[in-house]
Amino acid sequence: MRIATLGATFVIAMSSPVAADPPPPESKFASAIQPFVENYCIECHGDDDPKGDRSFESLAAVISDDEVLVDYQDMLDQLNLSEMPPPEADQPNDQQRRIAIDALTDVIQQYHASRVETSNRSVIRRLNAREYRNTIRDLLDLDITIFDPTTRFPRDQRVEHLDNIGENLVTSSHLLTAYLNAAEQVIERAFYPLEKPPARTWSFRDSFRQQPEIDNVHRTSNRFKHMTLYDVVGADKPEGAYGPILAFAEGVPHDGVYEIRLRAEAVNRNHPYDHAFIGTDRDQPFRLGIVPGDATVGDLHLPQPIEPLLAELELADEPKWYTVRVPLDRGYTPRFTFRNGLMDSRNLWGKLVKKYPNMFPKGINGIVELRRNAIVHGKLPQIRIHEIEITGPILAQWPTQSQRVLFGDDFQRLAAGETIDEGTVRDHFRRFASLAYRRQASDAEVDRIMQMVEVRQRAGRSQVNAIADGFKTILCSPHFLFLDETSSDDGEPLSQHALASRISYFLWASMPDEKLRRLADEGKLSGDDAIRNQVRRLLGDPKSDAFVRGFLDSWLALNELGSAPPDRDTFRDFYRHDLGAAMRQETQMFFRHQLAENLPVENFIDSDFTFVNPALAALYGMQSPAEQSFALTAISDKRRGGLLGQASVLTVSANGIDTSPVVRGVWMLENFLGTPPSPPPPDVEPLDPDTRGAKTIRDQLSKHRDVATCYDCHRKIDPLGFALENYDPIGKWRNAYARNAKIDPSGELPDGKPFQDIRDLKRILLTRKSQFTRSMATKMLAYANGRLTVPGDRPDIEKIASSAKGTRDLVEAVVLSQPFRTK
């Protein structure tokens, strides 16, 4: 196993005892495999122009390495799926197929039994960006709602949508510099200020300028006496989407929690205009959101890269006082948003005046005058904020919990300028380093930190600042930045602390907590029951949301949701209702429910429930939940059950303009069924994925399949893609394309099984749930281990998949598997 660290590379030879030689498999090959291959495979897969570039004419009688193993395993998989031989070829009878399957299985099992997998020489991996953020949060008890120390990190490379594969998490000089900068930021935030910052109150009652376009109107219409919000934040050219306090543009002076009191009201909720024209819902209260803003990044009335929703309030139709507490970092100012407001007010001003000419003065032209008259004379839905008070920082304790993590009860003495003896300093470094390294820090490691502090003090640094530098050193250590996944001995299980880290980074994307560390310290993290109990405990903690998000991004490619934004003119609701976030949340809540209730894995193929909010319910044509939030909702329409009916999956597998049967078919093979097609030959003209000419898409693909080198792959890809054609690029059901060309979602799978639509296809897939479960288990094992699976993992994957009836069962089986606990 090769270990990449800062400034050095070490090689650890790993060896394992090899089992006794297995019985020779040549007899199985000669009696069952070779005759079957000659009768049913060579016609397409001979040495002369083999289809799919796979020739079995010279298939080895003995599996000698993984390259030969892949041939045997692929052949076995295709026979199990009944996808080979293809329907138009001569077919074996059931007995012949079963004899070949049994023989292939025996030979493969003999190969696995004869050796221990040693070909996977994985790099011990560093923390990726999301793991680094979460670890900093938990190590130092820091609020990272706004704070992100990884902004200067190079983007983590993904392979098969996985962002935690050790081989791809390379270390560069740029990253080393970024680690130093991050450590500076983290310790600056956790260690300082040394004196308790006083709470202050800022009050704002007028002069509510917002942005130049609407300020010109508000100057005379309301003299800036109140802040007015019109647009939602998803508007293309927002006007009144963000309400900044420009008089407080410099933001708060200290990190912390701040109390915000505001007097606000919902205005014109029951407006006199056509509902469809305006787009807001008269039956729903207006929702006011609070997001952070940084004037050094850009204009406060425009979107910014970091603007999490800090709080949300439902407003009454008359002015009332509201109070919330939100985290704000130094330099950030609160901004106010209209969560369910208008969409693209800039275009609405003129349309309103023209649609309702009798409600406005005559002879109005030009965007400036149209805007003025729409605002002054109109009854547009809006939020008004009359007064704002900000108080803080509000500290729950002093010293802060972060300061106590670093220097315990001695922090106040250190901050007061007292000289702290060397033994006390050493004890604090040892304790913090042990937390950061996820194991007990050695005397030699603590010595090096103490030596660095001494050097800094000799250079003129005060003791307090030199000690802060010592903590920065710990955060720059390879023992913090890299996961210790070494075995206690070659071929033996992972050490207790390494296993604790592997479990916690799998399920929390963060460091082990005190309970998990204590079990590792006491050597009690070894039995299956002990490990299973910890898995269930970690899954029950809110921090396991990191697993839900991270695994779904890796498994279903949800990290790419939004990378091809839907067309704004065609899919306005996507931006009005922030459907991208809602889609992601539906799938996350669905997966979380599967985990919590240990529901059957086949629910991912088809289910009778999902989670929707009103916006998603409208997209799906379902009854809306009573509240604005998400609710568990029963499904009677079989078009929507399971992942294949969820808008997140249907949007991420579209191109933003329209749909492509090829793109969605490939997505299903790669992510849903775990059988990715071969890449297209370089000499084949690519098919344009834009199907706006969908009237002829079947003809296009039919002609494409006439090319011999394309046929094998497209007969697998195209039917799956056509089954999803009834869903538009954001997952709404349709029966025809834009030009009224009727959609034909029918098809035939490679094994000859026909289907009429997605409902039929899901019924077929349910009969192959073992294939789906194996695919899911393969991806989960790779995500859990931080390495891609190899052929030698196949027996363990089969064991994981066959033992997992429920979703939580699958997670537990992965953690209890031999690859997870030893490699």
C-alpha positions in Angstrom: 0.0 0.0 0.0 1.4 3.4 -1.0 1.0 6.2 1.4 1.1 9.7 0.0 1.9 12.3 2.7 3.1 15.9 2.8 6.6 15.9 1.6 7.2 12.2 1.5 6.0 8.9 0.0 6.3 5.6 1.8 5.8 2.1 0.5 4.4 -0.6 2.8 4.6 -4.1 1.4 1.4 -6.0 2.1 1.2 -9.8 1.9 -1.3 -12.4 2.9 -1.2 -16.1 3.3 -2.4 -17.9 0.2 -4.9 -20.8 0.4 -4.0 -24.3 -0.8 -4.1 -24.8 -4.6 -7.7 -25.4 -5.7 -8.8 -28.3 -7.9 -7.9 -27.7 -11.5 -10.8 -25.9 -13.3 -9.9 -27.2 -16.8 -12.5 -29.9 -16.6 -15.3 -27.4 -16.1 -14.0 -25.4 -19.0 -13.7 -28.3 -21.4 -17.0 -29.9 -20.4 -19.3 -26.9 -20.1 -17.8 -23.5 -20.8 -16.0 -24.1 -24.1 -18.8 -25.9 -25.9 -21.3 -23.2 -24.8 -18.9 -20.4 -26.1 -18.4 -22.2 -29.4 -22.1 -22.7 -30.0 -23.6 -19.4 -28.8 -20.8 -16.8 -28.5 -18.1 -17.1 -31.2 -20.4 -16.0 -34.0 -20.4 -12.4 -32.6 -17.3 -12.6 -30.4 -14.7 -14.3 -32.5 -11.3 -12.9 -33.3 -12.5 -11.6 -36.7 -14.3 -8.3 -36.0 -15.6 -9.1 -32.5 -18.6 -7.1 -31.4 -18.0 -4.8 -28.5 -14.3 -5.5 -29.0 -14.7 -8.6 -26.9 -13.4 -11.9 -28.3 -13.9 -15.2 -26.6 -12.3 -17.4 -29.3 -9.1 -17.7 -27.3 -10.7 -17.7 -23.9 -8.3 -19.0 -21.3 -9.2 -22.3 -19.7 -7.8 -21.1 -16.3 -8.4 -17.7 -14.8 -4.8 -16.5 -14.2 -5.3 -12.8 -13.6 -8.0 -10.1 -13.3 -8.1 -9.4 -17.0 -9.2 -13.0 -17.7 -11.5 -12.8 -14.6 -13.3 -9.8 -16.2 -14.1 -11.9 -19.3 -15.5 -14.7 -17.2 -17.5 -12.4 -14.9 -19.0 -10.4 -17.8 -20.0 -13.6 -19.5 -21.7 -14.8 -16.3 -23.5 -11.5 -15.7 -24.9 -11.4 -19.3 -26.2 -15.0 -18.9 -27.8 -14.2 -15.6 -29.5 -11.2 -17.0 -30.6 -13.2 -20.1 -29.0 -10.4 -22.3 -26.8 -12.8 -24.1 -27.1 -14.4 -26.6 -29.2 -11.6 -28.2 -32.8 -12.4 -29.1 -32.0 -12.6 -32.8 -29.3 -15.3 -32.3 -29.6 -19.0 -31.6 -30.7 -19.5 -28.0 -29.6 -22.2 -25.5 -32.4 -24.0 -23.7 -32.8 -23.5 -20.0 -30.7 -26.5 -19.0 -27.8 -25.5 -21.3 -27.9 -22.0 -19.8 -27.9 -23.3 -16.3 -25.0 -25.6 -16.9 -22.9 -22.8 -18.3 -23.9 -20.5 -15.4 -23.0 -23.1 -12.8 -19.6 -23.8 -14.5 -18.7 -20.2 -14.8 -19.6 -19.6 -11.2 -17.5 -22.5 -10.0 -14.4 -21.4 -11.9 -14.8 -17.8 -10.7 -15.2 -19.0 -7.1 -12.2 -21.2 -7.4 -10.1 -18.3 -8.6 -11.2 -16.1 -5.6 -10.7 -18.9 -3.2 -7.1 -19.4 -4.4 -5.9 -16.0 -3.7 -6.3 -12.9 -1.5 -6.8 -9.7 -3.4 -3.4 -7.9 -3.6 -3.8 -5.9 -6.8 -5.5 -3.0 -5.1 -2.6 -0.8 -4.0 -4.6 2.2 -2.9 -3.1 5.5 -1.8 -4.0 6.3 1.8 -6.3 9.2 1.1 -6.4 12.8 2.4 -9.6 14.4 3.6 -11.5 15.9 0.7 -13.0 19.4 1.0 -16.3 18.4 2.5 -14.6 16.1 5.0 -12.2 18.8 5.9 -15.0 21.3 6.6 -17.0 18.8 8.7 -13.9 17.7 10.7 -13.0 21.3 11.5 -16.6 21.9 12.6 -16.6 18.9 15.0 -13.0 19.2 16.2 -13.3 22.9 17.2 -17.0 23.2 17.7 -17.2 25.9 15.0 -20.3 27.1 13.1 -19.6 26.6 9.4 -22.9 27.8 8.1 -21.1 30.7 6.4 -17.5 29.9 7.1 -15.7 27.8 4.6 -11.9 27.4 5.0 -11.7 25.3 1.8 -12.6 28.0 -0.7 -8.9 28.1 -1.9 -8.6 24.3 -2.2 -8.3 22.9 -5.7 -11.5 21.2 -6.7 -11.6 17.5 -5.6 -11.3 15.3 -8.7 -14.2 12.9 -9.2 -14.1 9.4 -10.7 -17.4 7.7 -11.3 -18.9 10.7 -9.5 -17.0 9.8 -6.3 -15.0 12.6 -4.7 -13.2 10.6 -2.1 -11.1 8.1 -4.1 -7.6 8.1 -2.7 -5.8 7.7 -6.1 -7.5 10.9 -7.3 -7.0 13.0 -4.2 -3.6 14.2 -5.1 -1.5 16.6 -3.1 0.2 19.6 -4.8 2.2 22.6 -3.7 -0.9 24.7 -4.3 -2.9 22.6 -1.9 -0.1 22.7 0.7 -0.3 26.5 0.6 -4.1 26.3 0.9 -3.7 24.1 3.9 -1.6 26.7 5.6 -4.1 29.5 4.8 -6.9 27.3 6.0 -5.1 26.6 9.3 -4.6 30.3 9.8 -8.3 31.0 9.2 -9.5 28.2 11.5 -7.3 29.0 14.5 -7.9 32.8 14.0 -11.6 32.0 14.3 -11.4 29.5 17.1 -8.7 31.1 19.3 -9.4 34.8 19.0 -10.4 37.3 20.3 -8.7 37.0 23.6 -11.1 39.4 25.3 -14.9 38.9 25.4 -16.5 41.1 22.7 -19.2 43.4 24.1 -22.8 43.1 22.7 -24.0 46.0 20.7 -27.3 47.1 19.2 -27.8 48.7 15.8 -31.1 50.3 14.8 -32.4 51.2 11.4 -35.7 53.0 10.8 -35.4 54.8 7.5 -33.1 55.5 4.6 -33.7 52.0 3.2 -32.0 52.3 -0.1 -31.8 48.9 -1.9 -30.7 49.1 -5.6 -30.4 51.8 -8.2 -33.3 50.7 -10.4 -36.0 50.8 -7.8 -34.4 53.5 -5.6 -35.4 56.0 -8.3 -39.0 55.1 -7.6 -38.8 54.7 -3.9 -37.2 58.1 -3.5 -40.5 59.8 -4.2 -43.0 57.0 -3.6 -42.1 56.2 0.0 -39.0 58.4 0.7 -37.1 55.2 1.7 -39.2 54.9 4.8 -39.5 51.1 4.4 -37.6 48.4 2.6 -39.7 46.7 -0.2 -39.2 43.2 -1.5 -40.7 42.1 -4.9 -38.8 39.4 -6.7 -37.7 35.9 -5.6 -34.0 35.3 -5.5 -34.2 33.0 -8.6 -35.2 35.9 -10.8 -33.0 36.4 -13.9 -32.5 40.1 -13.4 -33.7 40.6 -9.9 -35.3 43.9 -8.8 -36.2 44.0 -5.1 -35.1 40.4 -4.6 -32.6 41.3 -1.8 -33.2 43.8 0.9 -29.7 44.9 2.2 -29.1 47.3 5.0 -26.7 49.6 3.1 -26.1 51.6 6.2 -24.7 48.3 7.7 -22.8 47.2 4.7 -19.6 46.7 6.7 -21.4 43.9 8.6 -21.0 42.7 12.2 -17.6 43.2 13.9 -17.3 39.7 15.4 -18.3 36.1 14.6 -21.3 34.9 16.6 -25.0 34.7 17.0 -27.0 37.9 16.5 -30.6 38.6 17.4 -32.5 40.4 14.6 -35.8 42.2 15.4 -37.8 43.6 12.6 -41.2 45.1 12.0 -42.6 43.8 8.7 -45.8 43.1 6.9 -47.2 41.2 3.9 -48.8 43.7 1.4 -51.2 42.9 -1.4 -51.4 39.2 -0.8 -55.0 39.4 -2.1 -54.2 41.4 -5.1 -56.7 42.4 -7.8 -54.9 40.7 -10.7 -55.1 37.4 -12.5 -53.5 34.7 -10.3 -51.8 33.0 -13.2 -50.4 36.3 -14.4 -48.9 37.3 -11.1 -48.0 33.8 -10.0 -48.1 34.2 -6.2 -50.5 32.1 -4.1 -53.2 34.1 -2.3 -53.8 31.2 0.1 -50.2 31.0 1.4 -48.7 33.5 3.8 -45.7 35.5 2.5 -42.4 34.1 3.7 -39.5 36.4 4.6 -36.0 34.9 4.4 -32.7 36.1 5.9 -29.4 35.4 4.1 -25.9 36.7 4.7 -24.2 39.2 2.4 -20.6 40.3 2.1 -20.0 43.8 0.5 -16.4 42.9 -0.4 -17.7 40.1 -2.7 -20.1 42.1 -4.7 -23.3 44.2 -4.7 -25.6 43.4 -1.8 -28.7 43.6 -3.9 -27.5 40.7 -6.2 -26.9 37.0 -5.6 -23.6 36.0 -3.9 -21.7 32.7 -3.9 -22.3 32.1 -0.1 -25.9 32.8 1.0 -27.4 30.0 3.0 -30.9 30.6 4.3 -30.3 31.6 8.0 -34.0 32.0 9.0 -37.5 32.1 7.5 -40.6 33.8 8.8 -44.3 33.7 7.8 -45.6 37.3 7.8 -49.1 38.6 8.8 -50.9 41.1 6.6 -50.3 43.9 9.0 -47.1 45.3 10.5 -45.8 43.1 13.4 -42.5 42.6 15.2 -40.6 39.4 14.6 -37.5 38.1 16.4 -34.9 35.5 15.2 -31.4 34.6 16.1 -28.9 33.8 13.3 -25.2 33.1 13.0 -23.2 35.9 11.3 -19.5 35.9 10.6 -17.4 39.1 10.9 -17.9 41.3 7.9 -21.3 39.8 7.0 -24.6 41.7 7.0 -28.1 40.3 7.0 -30.1 40.6 3.8 -33.8 40.0 3.5 -35.6 38.0 0.7 -39.1 37.3 -0.4 -39.2 33.5 -0.6 -42.5 33.1 -2.5 -42.6 36.5 -4.2 -42.8 37.7 -7.8 -40.8 36.3 -10.7 -38.8 38.7 -12.9 -40.4 42.0 -11.9 -38.3 43.8 -14.5 -40.4 42.3 -17.2 -43.6 42.3 -15.1 -43.7 46.2 -14.7 -44.6 46.7 -18.4 -46.8 43.7 -18.8 -48.9 44.8 -15.8 -49.5 48.3 -17.1 -50.4 46.9 -20.6 -52.7 44.1 -19.3 -54.6 46.4 -17.0 -54.6 49.8 -18.8 -57.6 51.1 -17.0 -55.8 50.9 -13.6 -52.9 53.2 -14.7 -52.3 56.6 -16.2 -52.4 56.8 -20.0 -49.4 57.2 -22.4 -46.8 55.4 -20.3 -43.7 54.2 -22.2 -40.2 53.1 -21.4 -38.9 50.8 -18.6 -38.4 53.7 -16.2 -41.9 55.0 -16.4 -43.5 51.6 -16.6 -41.6 50.6 -13.4 -42.6 53.8 -11.6 -46.3 53.4 -12.4 -46.5 49.7 -11.6 -44.9 50.4 -8.2 -46.8 53.7 -7.4 -50.2 52.9 -8.8 -50.2 49.1 -8.8 -51.2 46.6 -6.1 -48.3 44.1 -6.6 -47.6 41.5 -3.9 -44.7 42.7 -1.8 -43.1 42.6 1.7 -42.4 45.8 3.6 -39.9 46.1 6.4 -40.3 49.2 8.5 -37.7 48.8 11.3 -34.7 46.6 12.0 -32.7 46.0 15.2 -29.5 43.9 15.3 -28.0 42.9 18.7 -24.9 40.8 19.4 -22.8 38.9 19.5 -24.8 36.8 21.9 -22.3 34.4 23.5 -23.6 31.3 25.4 -20.4 31.1 27.4 -17.0 32.7 27.7 -14.4 31.5 26.9 -16.1 30.0 23.9 -16.4 26.3 23.5 -13.8 26.5 20.7 -11.3 28.2 23.0 -12.0 25.6 25.7 -11.4 22.8 23.1 -7.9 24.3 22.5 -6.8 25.3 26.0 -9.5 24.2 28.4 -9.9 26.1 31.7 -6.4 27.6 31.3 -7.5 29.8 28.3 -8.4 32.8 30.5 -5.0 32.7 32.2 -3.3 32.6 28.8 -5.5 35.4 27.4 -4.7 37.5 30.5 -1.0 37.3 29.7 0.0 34.9 32.5 3.0 32.7 31.6 1.8 29.1 31.4 4.3 26.4 32.4 5.6 24.0 29.8 3.9 20.9 31.3 0.5 22.5 31.0 1.1 23.6 27.4 2.3 20.1 26.5 -0.8 18.5 28.1 -3.1 20.8 26.0 -1.2 20.1 22.8 -1.3 16.3 23.5 -5.0 16.4 24.1 -5.8 18.4 21.0 -3.4 16.6 18.8 -5.0 13.3 19.9 -8.4 14.6 18.9 -7.1 15.9 15.6 -5.1 12.8 14.7 -8.0 10.5 15.7 -5.6 8.5 17.9 -3.3 9.1 20.8 -0.5 11.5 19.9 3.0 10.2 20.6 5.6 11.9 22.8 7.7 12.5 19.7 4.9 14.2 17.9 4.2 16.5 20.9 7.9 17.2 21.2 8.0 18.6 17.7 5.0 20.9 18.4 6.7 22.2 21.5 10.0 22.8 19.6 8.1 24.8 17.0 6.5 27.0 19.8 9.9 27.5 21.4 11.3 28.6 18.0 8.4 31.1 17.5 8.9 32.5 21.0 12.7 33.0 20.4 11.7 34.9 17.2 9.8 37.4 19.3 6.2 36.0 19.4 4.3 36.2 22.6 3.6 32.9 24.4 -0.1 33.2 23.5 0.5 33.7 19.8 3.2 31.1 19.7 0.8 28.6 21.2 -1.7 29.5 18.6 0.9 28.8 16.0 1.4 25.3 17.6 -2.3 24.6 17.0 -1.9 25.7 13.4 1.0 23.2 13.1 -1.3 20.4 14.2 -3.8 21.3 11.5 -1.1 21.2 8.9 0.2 17.7 10.0 -0.3 14.8 7.7 -1.7 12.9 10.7 -4.7 15.4 10.6 -5.0 15.8 6.8 -4.7 12.1 5.9 -6.8 9.2 7.1 -4.8 6.5 8.9 -6.1 3.4 7.3 -3.2 1.1 8.0 -3.6 -2.4 9.4 -2.2 -3.3 12.7 -0.2 -6.0 10.8 0.0 -6.9 7.2 -3.1 -8.9 6.2 -4.8 -8.3 9.6 -7.8 -6.1 10.3 -7.5 -2.3 10.5 -6.4 -1.0 13.8 -9.2 0.0 16.2 -8.7 3.8 15.6 -8.4 3.3 11.8 -11.7 1.4 11.8 -13.3 4.1 13.9 -12.2 6.7 11.4 -13.4 4.7 8.5 -16.8 4.2 10.0 -17.2 7.9 10.9 -16.0 9.3 7.6 -18.3 6.8 5.8 -21.4 7.8 7.8 -20.6 11.4 8.9 -17.9 12.6 6.6 -16.2 13.7 9.7 -14.1 12.6 12.7 -15.1 10.0 15.3 -17.0 11.4 18.3 -16.1 10.7 21.9 -18.1 7.4 22.1 -16.4 6.0 19.0 -13.0 7.1 20.1 -13.5 5.6 23.6 -14.4 2.2 22.1 -11.3 2.3 19.9 -9.1 3.3 22.9 -10.5 0.4 24.9 -10.2 -2.1 22.0 -13.9 -2.8 22.0 -14.6 -1.9 18.4 -14.2 -5.4 17.0 -17.2 -7.7 17.3 -20.0 -7.6 14.8 -22.6 -6.5 17.4 -20.4 -3.7 18.7 -19.8 -2.4 15.2 -23.5 -2.8 14.2 -24.6 -0.8 17.3 -22.2 2.0 16.3 -23.5 2.1 12.8 -27.1 2.4 14.0 -26.1 5.1 16.5 -24.2 7.2 13.8 -27.1 6.8 11.3 -29.5 8.1 14.0 -27.4 11.3 14.4 -28.2 14.4 12.3 -24.6 14.4 11.2 -25.4 11.3 9.0 -27.1 13.8 6.7 -23.6 14.1 5.3 -23.7 10.4 4.3 -27.2 10.9 2.7 -26.0 13.9 0.6 -22.6 12.5 -0.2 -23.7 9.0 -1.2 -26.6 10.3 -3.3 -24.2 12.7 -5.1 -21.9 9.8 -5.8 -24.5 7.1 -6.6 -27.1 9.1 -8.6 -24.8 11.9 -9.8 -26.9 14.5 -8.0 -23.8 16.6 -7.6 -24.4 17.5 -11.2 -27.9 18.8 -10.6 -27.9 22.3 -11.8 -24.9 22.0 -14.1 -27.2 22.2 -17.1 -29.7 24.8 -15.9 -33.2 24.4 -17.5 -34.2 27.0 -20.0 -35.6 30.0 -18.1 -38.4 30.9 -20.6 -39.7 27.3 -20.8 -39.3 26.3 -17.1 -39.9 29.5 -15.1 -41.3 27.5 -12.2 -37.9 25.9 -11.7 -36.5 29.2 -10.7 -39.6 30.8 -9.1 -40.0 27.9 -6.6 -36.3 27.0 -6.3 -37.2 23.5 -7.6 -33.6 22.5 -7.9 -33.2 22.6 -4.1 -36.7 20.9 -3.6 -35.8 18.1 -6.0 -32.6 17.3 -4.1 -34.4 17.5 -0.8 -37.1 15.0 -2.0 -34.5 12.4 -2.9 -32.6 13.0 0.3 -35.7 12.7 2.5 -36.7 9.6 0.6 -33.3 7.9 1.2 -33.3 9.0 4.8 -36.8 7.5 5.3 -35.5 4.2 3.8 -32.6 4.2 6.2 -34.6 5.1 9.3 -37.3 2.5 8.7 -35.0 -0.1 7.1 -37.4 -0.3 4.2 -36.8 -2.7 1.3 -34.2 -1.8 -1.3 -36.7 -2.4 -4.1 -38.5 0.8 -3.0 -35.8 2.6 -5.0 -37.2 0.9 -8.1 -40.8 1.5 -7.3 -42.6 2.8 -4.2 -46.0 3.9 -3.0 -44.7 7.0 -1.2 -42.4 10.0 -1.6 -41.8 13.4 0.0 -43.1 16.6 -1.6 -43.7 20.3 -0.9 -46.4 22.3 -2.7 -44.1 23.2 -5.6 -43.1 19.6 -6.3 -46.7 18.4 -5.8 -47.8 20.9 -8.5 -45.0 19.7 -10.8 -46.1 16.1 -10.3 -49.9 16.8 -10.5 -50.3 15.5 -6.9 -52.4 16.9 -4.1 -50.4 19.6 -2.2 -49.5 19.1 1.4 -51.3 21.4 3.8 -48.1 23.1 4.9 -45.3 24.8 2.9 -42.8 22.2 4.1 -42.2 18.7 2.9 -44.5 15.9 3.9 -44.6 12.2 3.5 -47.1 11.6 0.7 -48.7 8.4 -0.6 -48.4 7.7 -4.3 -51.2 6.0 -6.3 -49.8 7.0 -9.7 -47.2 4.3 -10.6 -45.5 6.8 -12.9 -44.0 8.5 -9.8 -43.0 5.7 -7.5 -39.2 5.1 -6.8 -36.2 7.1 -8.0 -37.1 6.9 -11.6 -40.2 9.1 -11.0 -38.3 11.8 -9.0 -37.5 15.1 -10.6 -33.9 15.1 -9.3 -33.0 12.0 -11.3 -35.0 13.1 -14.3 -33.4 16.6 -14.3 -29.8 15.5 -13.8 -30.2 13.0 -16.7 -31.5 15.8 -19.0 -29.5 18.4 -20.8 -31.4 21.6 -19.7 -33.0 22.2 -23.0 -34.8 18.9 -23.7 -34.4 15.2 -23.1 -32.2 12.6 -24.8 -33.0 8.9 -24.7 -29.3 8.2 -25.1 -28.3 10.5 -22.1 -31.0 9.0 -19.9 -30.4 5.5 -21.0 -26.7 5.8 -20.3 -27.5 7.3 -16.9 -29.6 4.3 -16.0 -27.0 1.8 -17.1 -24.2 3.6 -15.2 -25.9 4.7 -12.0 -29.0 2.7 -11.6 -28.1 -0.8 -12.9 -24.3 -0.7 -12.6 -23.7 -1.9 -16.2 -22.1 1.1 -18.0 -21.9 0.8 -21.8 -18.6 0.8 -23.6 -17.5 4.2 -24.9 -18.5 4.8 -28.5 -15.8 3.9 -31.2 -13.8 6.9 -32.2 -14.8 6.6 -35.9 -18.5 6.8 -35.2 -20.3 10.2 -35.7 -21.8 11.2 -32.3 -25.6 11.6 -32.1 -26.7 15.1 -31.2 -28.4 14.8 -27.8 -30.7 17.8 -28.4 -34.0 16.2 -29.2 -36.0 19.3 -30.0 -36.6 17.5 -33.3 -38.0 14.7 -31.3 -40.4 13.7 -34.0 -37.6 11.8 -35.7 -35.5 10.7 -32.7 -36.5 7.1 -33.0 -35.6 7.2 -36.7 -32.3 8.8 -35.8 -31.5 6.1 -33.2 -32.7 3.4 -35.5 -30.3 4.5 -38.2 -27.6 4.8 -35.6 -28.1 1.2 -34.5 -27.7 0.1 -38.1 -24.0 0.8 -37.7 -22.6 -2.5 -36.6 -20.2 -1.0 -34.0 -23.1 0.9 -32.4 -25.7 -1.9 -32.3 -24.7 -3.8 -29.2 -24.6 -0.7 -26.9 -27.6 1.0 -28.3 -29.9 -2.0 -28.0 -29.2 -1.7 -24.2 -29.2 2.1 -24.0 -32.1 3.2 -26.1 -35.0 1.3 -24.7 -34.3 2.5 -21.2 -34.0 6.1 -22.4 -37.3 5.9 -24.3 -39.1 4.6 -21.2 -38.3 8.0 -19.6 -39.3 10.2 -22.5 -42.7 11.0 -21.0 -40.8 13.1 -18.4 -39.7 16.6 -19.6 -36.3 18.1 -18.6 -37.5 18.9 -15.1 -39.5 15.7 -14.6 -43.0 16.9 -15.5 -45.1 14.3 -17.2 -45.9 14.9 -20.9 -47.6 12.9 -23.6 -46.2 14.8 -26.6 -43.1 16.9 -27.5 -43.3 20.6 -28.0 -44.4 20.2 -31.7 -47.2 17.9 -30.6 -45.4 14.8 -31.8 -46.7 11.9 -29.7 -44.2 10.3 -27.4 -43.7 6.5 -27.8 -42.2 5.2 -24.5 -42.3 1.6 -25.4 -39.3 -0.7 -26.0 -37.8 -4.1 -25.7 -34.9 -5.0 -23.4 -31.9 -7.0 -24.8 -33.4 -10.2 -23.4 -36.5 -9.7 -25.6 -38.8 -8.5 -22.8 -41.2 -5.8 -24.1 -42.7 -2.9 -22.2 -45.1 -0.2 -23.0 -44.0 2.6 -20.6 -42.1 3.3 -17.4 -44.7 1.4 -15.3 -44.1 -1.7 -17.3 -40.3 -1.2 -17.2 -40.4 -0.9 -13.4 -42.3 -4.2 -13.1 -39.6 -5.9 -15.1 -36.8 -4.2 -13.0 -38.4 -5.5 -9.9 -37.9 -9.0 -11.1 -34.2 -8.1 -11.3 -33.9 -6.4 -8.0 -30.7 -8.5 -7.2 -28.9 -6.7 -10.1 -30.0 -3.4 -8.7 -29.0 -4.2 -5.2 -25.6 -5.4 -6.4 -25.1 -2.1 -8.3 -26.0 -0.1 -5.2 -23.8 -2.2 -3.0 -20.9 -1.8 -5.4 -21.2 2.0 -5.3 -21.7 2.1 -1.5 -18.6 -0.1 -0.9 -16.5 2.2 -3.1 -17.9 5.3 -1.3 -17.2 3.7 2.1 -13.6 2.6 1.4 -12.5 5.6 -0.7 -11.4 3.4 -3.5 -13.0 1.9 -6.6 -14.0 -1.7 -6.3 -11.9 -4.4 -8.1 -12.8 -7.9 -9.4 -11.5 -9.4 -6.2 -14.3 -7.5 -4.3 -17.0 -9.3 -6.2 -17.6 -12.2 -3.7 -18.0 -9.7 -0.9 -20.3 -7.5 -3.0 -22.4 -10.5 -3.7 -22.5 -11.3 0.0 -23.4 -7.8 0.9 -26.2 -7.6 -1.7 -27.7 -11.0 -0.9 -27.8 -10.3 2.9 -29.4 -6.9 2.6 -33.2 -6.9 2.6 -33.6 -3.4 3.9 -31.6 -0.2 3.2 -30.0 0.0 6.6 -29.2 -3.7 6.3 -27.1 -2.8 3.2 -25.2 -0.1 5.1 -24.5 -2.5 8.0 -23.4 -5.2 5.6 -20.9 -2.9 3.9 -19.4 -1.9 7.3 -19.2 -5.6 8.4 -17.6 -6.7 5.1 -14.1 -7.9 4.9 -12.9 -5.2 2.4 -14.2 -2.4 4.7 -12.5 -3.8 7.8 -9.2 -4.8 6.3 -8.2 -2.7 3.3 
